[in-house]
Amino acid sequence: MEKNEVLEKSRKENRGGDERDAQITAKAWRLAAAVGIMLCGITSSVYAIVYDKPTPYILSNTMIWLGMVATVYTVRAVRLKTKSDIVFAVIMGAMFVVFTVLFAMSFRK
């Protein structure tokens, strides 16, 4: 095979995206889902124990969602080392911290 034939074959094979990238993203979302479920259970349980009433769902649900998304982009950033994933991991991580603080502050009377 000539160089151009090999390159063309490679382009055709990778047209659907990088397989490694897809596998890492899928694994990251599975981990994020597990983190989200744990955060849901922990936050709801703690709030219910402390206040004997349901959790303020907007703060906790947003916090949980941001935790999941931050997990995905953190895994992608660590494995793929792309600038966009690093930026999104930092932004989503910071937003997760902000909503976690807001959620914690909702415990104050």
C-alpha positions in Angstrom: 0.0 0.0 0.0 1.1 3.5 -0.7 1.2 6.2 1.9 -1.9 8.0 0.5 -3.9 4.7 0.4 -3.0 4.1 4.1 -4.0 7.6 5.0 -7.3 7.4 3.1 -8.1 4.1 4.8 -7.3 5.6 8.2 -9.6 8.6 7.5 -12.5 6.4 6.5 -12.1 4.2 9.6 -12.0 7.2 12.0 -14.9 9.1 10.3 -17.2 8.2 13.1 -14.8 9.5 15.7 -12.0 8.3 17.8 -12.8 4.9 19.4 -10.6 5.7 22.4 -12.3 9.0 22.9 -15.8 7.3 22.8 -14.7 4.6 25.3 -13.3 7.2 27.7 -16.5 9.3 27.4 -18.7 6.2 28.0 -16.7 5.2 31.1 -16.8 8.8 32.4 -20.6 9.0 32.1 -20.9 5.6 33.9 -18.8 7.0 36.7 -20.7 10.3 36.7 -24.0 8.4 37.0 -22.7 6.5 40.0 -21.4 9.8 41.6 -24.8 11.4 40.9 -26.8 8.6 42.5 -24.5 8.7 45.6 -24.8 12.5 45.9 -28.6 12.3 45.5 -28.9 9.8 48.3 -26.4 11.5 50.6 -27.8 15.0 50.3 -31.4 14.0 50.5 -30.8 11.8 53.6 -28.7 14.4 55.4 -31.2 17.1 54.8 -34.1 14.9 55.8 -32.4 13.9 59.0 -31.4 17.4 60.0 -34.7 19.1 59.1 -37.2 16.3 59.1 -38.4 17.5 55.7 -37.5 17.0 52.1 -34.4 18.6 50.6 -34.5 21.9 48.7 -34.6 20.1 45.3 -33.4 22.9 43.1 -30.1 23.3 44.9 -29.5 19.7 45.4 -30.4 18.6 41.9 -28.3 21.2 40.3 -25.4 20.3 42.6 -25.8 16.7 41.7 -26.0 17.4 38.0 -22.9 19.6 38.1 -21.1 16.9 40.1 -21.9 14.4 37.3 -20.8 16.7 34.5 -17.7 17.8 36.3 -16.8 14.1 36.8 -17.2 13.4 33.0 -15.0 16.4 32.0 -12.4 15.6 34.7 -12.0 12.0 33.5 -11.8 13.2 29.9 -9.3 15.9 30.8 -7.1 13.5 32.7 -7.2 10.8 30.0 -7.3 12.9 26.8 -5.5 16.1 28.0 -7.5 18.4 25.7 -7.7 22.1 26.5 -11.5 22.2 26.1 -12.0 19.3 28.5 -9.7 20.9 31.1 -11.5 24.2 30.8 -15.0 22.6 31.2 -13.7 20.4 34.1 -12.5 23.5 35.9 -15.7 25.5 35.2 -18.1 22.7 36.1 -16.0 21.8 39.2 -16.2 25.4 40.3 -19.9 25.6 39.7 -20.3 22.3 41.6 -18.5 23.9 44.6 -20.7 27.0 44.5 -23.9 25.0 44.5 -22.5 22.7 47.2 -21.9 25.8 49.4 -25.4 27.1 48.6 -26.9 23.8 49.5 -24.9 23.7 52.7 -26.0 27.2 53.5 -29.6 26.1 53.1 -29.2 24.2 56.3 -28.9 27.4 58.3 -32.1 28.6 59.9 
